[in-house]
Structures are given as structure tokens and as C-alpha cells.
Amino acid sequence: MSPNSVASETPLVASPNQTMRVIQVSRKKLYELINTGELESYTEGKSRRITVKSINEYIERRLAAEAARRSRTVPDRNRQSRS
């Protein structure tokens, strides 16, 4: 097998329990994220699998939203010191 084969060491999917541990959410919140399309998943037999790519993208979106929120709420220190 080549180094670029699908059988790499990095998992492509995670179980609901693994995902809940990684992003620190409840089962209810996890399924809300799946149902709203925030996380991509599929069923394999009776098991649900969430793509690691969608988990990483969700974390990136949350970080970007938090950074945007902080930049809007940080007062302009130069404007305050001129008063």
C-alpha cells in the first residue's frame, strides 16, 4: 500500500461517543449538530459515524465566530484615552 492510501493511521470517522468526548458536548447537543448539518454523518449498519473533517470544520467555525465576537466587543483603547 502506498503512503497515500485510505488505510492511513489517521481515522476519517468517529463514533458519537468519541465525538462527544472530543468536542465536549452532550448526546442531545451532538444530535442537534448532526440534524442541523453542522456535523456530517452517516450510518454504517446500526452505527452512526461522524466525519473527522466535519468535526474539525465545526471547531474552526466556532473559533472564527468567537474571534469575531471578541473583536466586536473589545473597546478601542485609543478612543478612551483621548477623552
Distance bins in CASP14 RR format, pairs under 12 A and 6 or more apart:
PFRMAT RR
TARGET T0000
AUTHOR 0000-0000-0000
RMODE 2
METHOD distances of the structure
MODEL  1
1 7 1 0 1 0 0 0 0 0 0 0 0
1 8 0 0 0 0 1 0 0 0 0 0 0
1 9 0 0 0 0 0 1 0 0 0 0 0
2 8 0 0 0 0 0 1 0 0 0 0 0
3 9 0 0 0 0 0 1 0 0 0 0 0
3 10 0 0 0 0 0 1 0 0 0 0 0
4 10 0 0 0 0 0 1 0 0 0 0 0
6 12 1 0 0 1 0 0 0 0 0 0 0
6 13 0 0 0 0 0 1 0 0 0 0 0
8 52 0 0 0 0 0 1 0 0 0 0 0
10 52 1 0 0 1 0 0 0 0 0 0 0
10 53 0 0 0 0 0 1 0 0 0 0 0
10 56 0 0 0 0 0 1 0 0 0 0 0
11 18 0 0 0 0 1 0 0 0 0 0 0
11 19 0 0 0 0 0 1 0 0 0 0 0
11 22 0 0 0 0 0 1 0 0 0 0 0
11 49 0 0 0 0 1 0 0 0 0 0 0
11 50 0 0 0 0 0 1 0 0 0 0 0
11 51 0 0 0 0 1 0 0 0 0 0 0
11 52 1 0 1 0 0 0 0 0 0 0 0
11 53 0 0 0 0 0 1 0 0 0 0 0
11 55 0 0 0 0 0 1 0 0 0 0 0
11 56 0 0 0 0 0 1 0 0 0 0 0
12 40 0 0 0 0 0 1 0 0 0 0 0
12 42 0 0 0 0 0 1 0 0 0 0 0
12 44 0 0 0 0 0 1 0 0 0 0 0
12 49 0 0 0 0 1 0 0 0 0 0 0
12 50 0 0 0 0 0 1 0 0 0 0 0
12 51 1 0 0 1 0 0 0 0 0 0 0
12 52 1 0 1 0 0 0 0 0 0 0 0
12 53 1 0 0 1 0 0 0 0 0 0 0
12 54 0 0 0 0 0 1 0 0 0 0 0
12 55 0 0 0 0 0 1 0 0 0 0 0
12 56 0 0 0 0 0 1 0 0 0 0 0
13 19 0 0 0 0 1 0 0 0 0 0 0
13 39 0 0 0 0 0 1 0 0 0 0 0
13 40 0 0 0 0 1 0 0 0 0 0 0
13 41 0 0 0 0 1 0 0 0 0 0 0
13 42 0 0 0 0 1 0 0 0 0 0 0
13 43 0 0 0 0 0 1 0 0 0 0 0
13 44 0 0 0 0 1 0 0 0 0 0 0
13 47 0 0 0 0 1 0 0 0 0 0 0
13 48 0 0 0 0 1 0 0 0 0 0 0
13 49 1 1 0 0 0 0 0 0 0 0 0
13 50 1 0 0 1 0 0 0 0 0 0 0
13 51 1 0 1 0 0 0 0 0 0 0 0
13 52 1 0 0 1 0 0 0 0 0 0 0
13 53 0 0 0 0 1 0 0 0 0 0 0
13 54 0 0 0 0 1 0 0 0 0 0 0
13 55 0 0 0 0 1 0 0 0 0 0 0
14 20 0 0 0 0 1 0 0 0 0 0 0
14 21 0 0 0 0 1 0 0 0 0 0 0
14 22 1 0 0 1 0 0 0 0 0 0 0
14 23 0 0 0 0 1 0 0 0 0 0 0
14 30 0 0 0 0 0 1 0 0 0 0 0
14 34 0 0 0 0 0 1 0 0 0 0 0
14 39 0 0 0 0 1 0 0 0 0 0 0
14 40 0 0 0 0 0 1 0 0 0 0 0
14 41 0 0 0 0 1 0 0 0 0 0 0
14 47 0 0 0 0 0 1 0 0 0 0 0
14 48 0 0 0 0 1 0 0 0 0 0 0
14 49 1 0 0 1 0 0 0 0 0 0 0
14 50 1 0 1 0 0 0 0 0 0 0 0
14 51 1 0 0 1 0 0 0 0 0 0 0
14 52 1 0 1 0 0 0 0 0 0 0 0
14 53 0 0 0 0 0 1 0 0 0 0 0
14 54 0 0 0 0 1 0 0 0 0 0 0
14 55 1 0 0 1 0 0 0 0 0 0 0
14 56 0 0 0 0 0 1 0 0 0 0 0
14 58 0 0 0 0 0 1 0 0 0 0 0
15 21 0 0 0 0 1 0 0 0 0 0 0
15 22 0 0 0 0 0 1 0 0 0 0 0
15 27 0 0 0 0 0 1 0 0 0 0 0
15 30 0 0 0 0 0 1 0 0 0 0 0
15 41 0 0 0 0 0 1 0 0 0 0 0
15 43 0 0 0 0 0 1 0 0 0 0 0
15 44 0 0 0 0 0 1 0 0 0 0 0
15 46 0 0 0 0 0 1 0 0 0 0 0
15 47 1 0 0 1 0 0 0 0 0 0 0
15 48 1 0 0 1 0 0 0 0 0 0 0
15 49 1 0 0 1 0 0 0 0 0 0 0
15 50 1 0 0 1 0 0 0 0 0 0 0
15 51 0 0 0 0 0 1 0 0 0 0 0
15 52 0 0 0 0 0 1 0 0 0 0 0
15 55 0 0 0 0 0 1 0 0 0 0 0
16 22 0 0 0 0 0 1 0 0 0 0 0
16 23 0 0 0 0 0 1 0 0 0 0 0
16 25 0 0 0 0 0 1 0 0 0 0 0
16 26 0 0 0 0 0 1 0 0 0 0 0
16 27 1 0 0 1 0 0 0 0 0 0 0
16 28 0 0 0 0 0 1 0 0 0 0 0
16 29 0 0 0 0 0 1 0 0 0 0 0
16 30 1 0 1 0 0 0 0 0 0 0 0
16 31 1 0 0 1 0 0 0 0 0 0 0
16 33 0 0 0 0 0 1 0 0 0 0 0
16 34 0 0 0 0 1 0 0 0 0 0 0
16 39 0 0 0 0 1 0 0 0 0 0 0
16 41 0 0 0 0 1 0 0 0 0 0 0
16 43 0 0 0 0 0 1 0 0 0 0 0
16 46 0 0 0 0 0 1 0 0 0 0 0
16 47 0 0 0 0 1 0 0 0 0 0 0
16 48 1 0 1 0 0 0 0 0 0 0 0
16 49 0 0 0 0 1 0 0 0 0 0 0
16 50 1 0 0 1 0 0 0 0 0 0 0
16 55 0 0 0 0 0 1 0 0 0 0 0
17 23 0 0 0 0 0 1 0 0 0 0 0
17 25 0 0 0 0 0 1 0 0 0 0 0
17 26 0 0 0 0 0 1 0 0 0 0 0
17 27 0 0 0 0 1 0 0 0 0 0 0
17 30 0 0 0 0 1 0 0 0 0 0 0
17 47 0 0 0 0 0 1 0 0 0 0 0
17 48 0 0 0 0 0 1 0 0 0 0 0
17 49 0 0 0 0 0 1 0 0 0 0 0
17 50 0 0 0 0 0 1 0 0 0 0 0
18 30 0 0 0 0 0 1 0 0 0 0 0
18 47 0 0 0 0 0 1 0 0 0 0 0
18 48 0 0 0 0 0 1 0 0 0 0 0
18 49 0 0 0 0 1 0 0 0 0 0 0
18 50 0 0 0 0 1 0 0 0 0 0 0
18 51 0 0 0 0 0 1 0 0 0 0 0
18 52 0 0 0 0 1 0 0 0 0 0 0
18 55 0 0 0 0 1 0 0 0 0 0 0
19 25 0 0 0 0 1 0 0 0 0 0 0
19 26 0 0 0 0 0 1 0 0 0 0 0
19 27 0 0 0 0 1 0 0 0 0 0 0
19 29 0 0 0 0 0 1 0 0 0 0 0
19 30 1 0 0 1 0 0 0 0 0 0 0
19 31 0 0 0 0 0 1 0 0 0 0 0
19 33 0 0 0 0 1 0 0 0 0 0 0
19 34 0 0 0 0 1 0 0 0 0 0 0
19 38 0 0 0 0 0 1 0 0 0 0 0
19 39 1 0 0 1 0 0 0 0 0 0 0
19 40 0 0 0 0 0 1 0 0 0 0 0
19 41 0 0 0 0 1 0 0 0 0 0 0
19 48 0 0 0 0 1 0 0 0 0 0 0
19 49 0 0 0 0 1 0 0 0 0 0 0
19 50 1 0 1 0 0 0 0 0 0 0 0
19 51 0 0 0 0 1 0 0 0 0 0 0
19 52 0 0 0 0 1 0 0 0 0 0 0
19 54 0 0 0 0 1 0 0 0 0 0 0
19 55 1 0 0 1 0 0 0 0 0 0 0
19 56 0 0 0 0 0 1 0 0 0 0 0
19 58 0 0 0 0 1 0 0 0 0 0 0
19 59 0 0 0 0 0 1 0 0 0 0 0
20 26 1 0 0 1 0 0 0 0 0 0 0
20 27 1 0 0 1 0 0 0 0 0 0 0
20 28 0 0 0 0 0 1 0 0 0 0 0
20 29 0 0 0 0 1 0 0 0 0 0 0
20 30 1 0 1 0 0 0 0 0 0 0 0
20 31 0 0 0 0 1 0 0 0 0 0 0
20 33 0 0 0 0 0 1 0 0 0 0 0
20 34 0 0 0 0 0 1 0 0 0 0 0
20 39 0 0 0 0 0 1 0 0 0 0 0
20 48 0 0 0 0 0 1 0 0 0 0 0
20 50 0 0 0 0 1 0 0 0 0 0 0
20 55 0 0 0 0 0 1 0 0 0 0 0
21 27 0 0 0 0 0 1 0 0 0 0 0
21 30 0 0 0 0 0 1 0 0 0 0 0
21 50 0 0 0 0 0 1 0 0 0 0 0
21 55 0 0 0 0 0 1 0 0 0 0 0
22 30 0 0 0 0 0 1 0 0 0 0 0
22 39 0 0 0 0 0 1 0 0 0 0 0
22 50 0 0 0 0 1 0 0 0 0 0 0
22 52 0 0 0 0 1 0 0 0 0 0 0
22 54 0 0 0 0 0 1 0 0 0 0 0
22 55 1 0 0 1 0 0 0 0 0 0 0
22 56 0 0 0 0 1 0 0 0 0 0 0
22 58 0 0 0 0 0 1 0 0 0 0 0
22 59 0 0 0 0 1 0 0 0 0 0 0
23 29 0 0 0 0 1 0 0 0 0 0 0
23 30 1 0 0 1 0 0 0 0 0 0 0
23 33 0 0 0 0 1 0 0 0 0 0 0
23 34 0 0 0 0 0 1 0 0 0 0 0
23 38 0 0 0 0 0 1 0 0 0 0 0
23 39 0 0 0 0 1 0 0 0 0 0 0
23 50 0 0 0 0 1 0 0 0 0 0 0
23 52 0 0 0 0 0 1 0 0 0 0 0
23 54 0 0 0 0 0 1 0 0 0 0 0
23 55 1 0 0 1 0 0 0 0 0 0 0
23 56 0 0 0 0 0 1 0 0 0 0 0
23 57 0 0 0 0 0 1 0 0 0 0 0
23 58 1 0 0 1 0 0 0 0 0 0 0
23 59 1 0 0 1 0 0 0 0 0 0 0
23 60 0 0 0 0 0 1 0 0 0 0 0
23 61 0 0 0 0 0 1 0 0 0 0 0
23 62 0 0 0 0 1 0 0 0 0 0 0
24 30 0 0 0 0 0 1 0 0 0 0 0
24 55 0 0 0 0 0 1 0 0 0 0 0
24 59 0 0 0 0 0 1 0 0 0 0 0
24 62 0 0 0 0 0 1 0 0 0 0 0
25 31 0 0 0 0 1 0 0 0 0 0 0
25 32 0 0 0 0 1 0 0 0 0 0 0
25 33 1 0 0 1 0 0 0 0 0 0 0
25 34 0 0 0 0 0 1 0 0 0 0 0
25 38 0 0 0 0 0 1 0 0 0 0 0
25 39 0 0 0 0 1 0 0 0 0 0 0
25 50 0 0 0 0 0 1 0 0 0 0 0
25 55 0 0 0 0 0 1 0 0 0 0 0
25 58 0 0 0 0 0 1 0 0 0 0 0
25 59 0 0 0 0 0 1 0 0 0 0 0
25 62 0 0 0 0 0 1 0 0 0 0 0
26 32 0 0 0 0 1 0 0 0 0 0 0
26 33 0 0 0 0 0 1 0 0 0 0 0
27 33 0 0 0 0 0 1 0 0 0 0 0
27 34 0 0 0 0 0 1 0 0 0 0 0
27 48 0 0 0 0 0 1 0 0 0 0 0
28 34 0 0 0 0 0 1 0 0 0 0 0
28 35 0 0 0 0 0 1 0 0 0 0 0
29 35 0 0 0 0 0 1 0 0 0 0 0
29 36 0 0 0 0 0 1 0 0 0 0 0
29 38 0 0 0 0 1 0 0 0 0 0 0
29 39 0 0 0 0 0 1 0 0 0 0 0
29 58 0 0 0 0 0 1 0 0 0 0 0
30 36 0 0 0 0 0 1 0 0 0 0 0
30 37 0 0 0 0 0 1 0 0 0 0 0
30 38 0 0 0 0 1 0 0 0 0 0 0
30 39 1 0 0 1 0 0 0 0 0 0 0
30 41 0 0 0 0 1 0 0 0 0 0 0
30 48 0 0 0 0 1 0 0 0 0 0 0
30 50 0 0 0 0 1 0 0 0 0 0 0
30 54 0 0 0 0 0 1 0 0 0 0 0
30 55 0 0 0 0 0 1 0 0 0 0 0
30 58 0 0 0 0 0 1 0 0 0 0 0
31 37 0 0 0 0 0 1 0 0 0 0 0
31 38 0 0 0 0 0 1 0 0 0 0 0
31 39 0 0 0 0 1 0 0 0 0 0 0
31 41 0 0 0 0 1 0 0 0 0 0 0
31 48 0 0 0 0 1 0 0 0 0 0 0
31 50 0 0 0 0 0 1 0 0 0 0 0
32 38 1 0 0 1 0 0 0 0 0 0 0
32 39 0 0 0 0 1 0 0 0 0 0 0
32 58 0 0 0 0 0 1 0 0 0 0 0
33 39 1 0 1 0 0 0 0 0 0 0 0
33 40 0 0 0 0 1 0 0 0 0 0 0
33 41 0 0 0 0 1 0 0 0 0 0 0
33 50 0 0 0 0 1 0 0 0 0 0 0
33 54 0 0 0 0 1 0 0 0 0 0 0
33 55 0 0 0 0 1 0 0 0 0 0 0
33 57 0 0 0 0 0 1 0 0 0 0 0
33 58 1 0 0 1 0 0 0 0 0 0 0
33 59 0 0 0 0 0 1 0 0 0 0 0
33 61 0 0 0 0 0 1 0 0 0 0 0
33 62 0 0 0 0 0 1 0 0 0 0 0
34 40 0 0 0 0 1 0 0 0 0 0 0
34 41 1 0 1 0 0 0 0 0 0 0 0
34 42 0 0 0 0 0 1 0 0 0 0 0
34 43 0 0 0 0 0 1 0 0 0 0 0
34 48 1 0 0 1 0 0 0 0 0 0 0
34 49 0 0 0 0 0 1 0 0 0 0 0
34 50 1 0 0 1 0 0 0 0 0 0 0
34 51 0 0 0 0 0 1 0 0 0 0 0
34 54 0 0 0 0 1 0 0 0 0 0 0
34 55 0 0 0 0 0 1 0 0 0 0 0
34 58 0 0 0 0 0 1 0 0 0 0 0
35 41 0 0 0 0 1 0 0 0 0 0 0
35 48 0 0 0 0 0 1 0 0 0 0 0
36 54 0 0 0 0 0 1 0 0 0 0 0
36 58 0 0 0 0 0 1 0 0 0 0 0
37 50 0 0 0 0 0 1 0 0 0 0 0
37 51 0 0 0 0 0 1 0 0 0 0 0
37 54 0 0 0 0 1 0 0 0 0 0 0
37 57 0 0 0 0 0 1 0 0 0 0 0
37 58 0 0 0 0 1 0 0 0 0 0 0
37 61 0 0 0 0 0 1 0 0 0 0 0
38 50 0 0 0 0 0 1 0 0 0 0 0
38 51 0 0 0 0 0 1 0 0 0 0 0
38 54 1 0 0 1 0 0 0 0 0 0 0
38 55 0 0 0 0 1 0 0 0 0 0 0
38 57 0 0 0 0 1 0 0 0 0 0 0
38 58 1 0 1 0 0 0 0 0 0 0 0
38 59 0 0 0 0 0 1 0 0 0 0 0
38 60 0 0 0 0 0 1 0 0 0 0 0
38 61 1 0 0 1 0 0 0 0 0 0 0
38 62 0 0 0 0 1 0 0 0 0 0 0
38 65 0 0 0 0 0 1 0 0 0 0 0
39 48 0 0 0 0 0 1 0 0 0 0 0
39 49 0 0 0 0 0 1 0 0 0 0 0
39 50 1 0 1 0 0 0 0 0 0 0 0
39 51 1 0 0 1 0 0 0 0 0 0 0
39 52 0 0 0 0 0 1 0 0 0 0 0
39 53 0 0 0 0 1 0 0 0 0 0 0
39 54 1 0 1 0 0 0 0 0 0 0 0
39 55 1 0 0 1 0 0 0 0 0 0 0
39 56 0 0 0 0 0 1 0 0 0 0 0
39 57 0 0 0 0 1 0 0 0 0 0 0
39 58 1 0 1 0 0 0 0 0 0 0 0
39 59 0 0 0 0 0 1 0 0 0 0 0
39 61 0 0 0 0 0 1 0 0 0 0 0
39 62 0 0 0 0 0 1 0 0 0 0 0
40 48 0 0 0 0 0 1 0 0 0 0 0
40 49 0 0 0 0 1 0 0 0 0 0 0
40 50 1 0 0 1 0 0 0 0 0 0 0
40 51 1 0 1 0 0 0 0 0 0 0 0
40 52 0 0 0 0 1 0 0 0 0 0 0
40 53 1 0 0 1 0 0 0 0 0 0 0
40 54 1 1 0 0 0 0 0 0 0 0 0
40 55 0 0 0 0 1 0 0 0 0 0 0
40 56 0 0 0 0 0 1 0 0 0 0 0
40 57 0 0 0 0 1 0 0 0 0 0 0
40 58 0 0 0 0 1 0 0 0 0 0 0
41 47 0 0 0 0 0 1 0 0 0 0 0
41 48 1 0 1 0 0 0 0 0 0 0 0
41 49 1 0 0 1 0 0 0 0 0 0 0
41 50 1 0 1 0 0 0 0 0 0 0 0
41 51 1 0 0 1 0 0 0 0 0 0 0
41 52 0 0 0 0 0 1 0 0 0 0 0
41 53 0 0 0 0 0 1 0 0 0 0 0
41 54 1 0 0 1 0 0 0 0 0 0 0
41 55 0 0 0 0 0 1 0 0 0 0 0
41 58 0 0 0 0 0 1 0 0 0 0 0
42 48 1 0 0 1 0 0 0 0 0 0 0
42 49 1 0 1 0 0 0 0 0 0 0 0
42 50 0 0 0 0 1 0 0 0 0 0 0
42 51 0 0 0 0 1 0 0 0 0 0 0
42 54 0 0 0 0 0 1 0 0 0 0 0
43 49 1 0 0 1 0 0 0 0 0 0 0
43 50 0 0 0 0 0 1 0 0 0 0 0
44 50 0 0 0 0 0 1 0 0 0 0 0
49 55 0 0 0 0 0 1 0 0 0 0 0
50 56 0 0 0 0 0 1 0 0 0 0 0
50 57 0 0 0 0 0 1 0 0 0 0 0
50 58 0 0 0 0 1 0 0 0 0 0 0
51 57 0 0 0 0 1 0 0 0 0 0 0
51 58 0 0 0 0 0 1 0 0 0 0 0
52 58 0 0 0 0 0 1 0 0 0 0 0
52 59 0 0 0 0 0 1 0 0 0 0 0
53 59 0 0 0 0 0 1 0 0 0 0 0
53 60 0 0 0 0 0 1 0 0 0 0 0
54 60 0 0 0 0 0 1 0 0 0 0 0
54 61 0 0 0 0 0 1 0 0 0 0 0
55 61 0 0 0 0 0 1 0 0 0 0 0
55 62 0 0 0 0 0 1 0 0 0 0 0
56 62 0 0 0 0 0 1 0 0 0 0 0
56 63 0 0 0 0 0 1 0 0 0 0 0
57 63 0 0 0 0 0 1 0 0 0 0 0
57 64 0 0 0 0 0 1 0 0 0 0 0
58 64 0 0 0 0 0 1 0 0 0 0 0
58 65 0 0 0 0 0 1 0 0 0 0 0
59 65 0 0 0 0 0 1 0 0 0 0 0
59 66 0 0 0 0 0 1 0 0 0 0 0
60 66 0 0 0 0 0 1 0 0 0 0 0
60 67 0 0 0 0 0 1 0 0 0 0 0
61 67 0 0 0 0 0 1 0 0 0 0 0
61 68 0 0 0 0 0 1 0 0 0 0 0
62 68 0 0 0 0 0 1 0 0 0 0 0
62 69 0 0 0 0 0 1 0 0 0 0 0
63 69 0 0 0 0 0 1 0 0 0 0 0
63 70 0 0 0 0 0 1 0 0 0 0 0
64 70 0 0 0 0 0 1 0 0 0 0 0
64 71 0 0 0 0 0 1 0 0 0 0 0
65 71 0 0 0 0 0 1 0 0 0 0 0
65 72 0 0 0 0 0 1 0 0 0 0 0
66 72 0 0 0 0 0 1 0 0 0 0 0
66 73 0 0 0 0 0 1 0 0 0 0 0
67 73 0 0 0 0 0 1 0 0 0 0 0
67 74 0 0 0 0 0 1 0 0 0 0 0
68 74 0 0 0 0 0 1 0 0 0 0 0
74 80 0 0 0 0 0 1 0 0 0 0 0
75 81 0 0 0 0 0 1 0 0 0 0 0
75 83 0 0 0 0 0 1 0 0 0 0 0
76 82 0 0 0 0 1 0 0 0 0 0 0
76 83 0 0 0 0 0 1 0 0 0 0 0
77 83 0 0 0 0 0 1 0 0 0 0 0
END
